[in-house]
């Protein structure tokens, strides 16, 4: 089981999760105002070795707030900082939503994707993290950028849930096939589409109506 630790960095929540068998922790460099790693290390540094820790890189502090950057040098620096702030090397580092900035880098997007993936591949080889992957909100733009020169990630994280459109699901399947990733290397994120207050969640599942009809 994976617990996404985005806010409320409380020790009791982490110990409670461990007691329930949740042994994987997912966070990101930009959570808690870019202080998530430091807060986790300060709050529960002795508990982190008991969990598989994954984090994401790609967002950086900017003059107008958080800014996305695929710059390989900045990404490598972010991995180094993550390991330092957590007090341990992450088990997995995910390149977060690369399509966001790579779409604006035409005609150099293919080369830039290769460079960003190579930077994370090199960071892994140097022991700054155990593995690296890609976390994509909309993998469609990545399909035309993936070339034989692009290092293959160990993990692909994509959107999951009822609110994900067919186009996004098809693109994710194609990317999984292109990178030849097994089911165990694919993760789902944001099953509620970022909010649990959407009207769709207040409706009874269609399956309930089917079951009721069959019982009559």
Secondary structure, DSSP 8 states (H G I E B T S, - for coil): -EEE--S---HHHHHHHHHTT--EEE--TTHHHHTHHHHHHHHHHHHHTTSEEEEEE-EEEETTEEEE---HHHHHHHHHHHHHHHTS-BSEEEEE-THHHHGGGTTSHHHHHHHHHHHHHHHHHTTSBS-EEEEES-GGGGTTT--TTS---SEEEEE-STTS-HHHHHHHHHHHHHTT--GGGEEEE-TTTT-S-SGGGGS--HHHHHHHHHH-
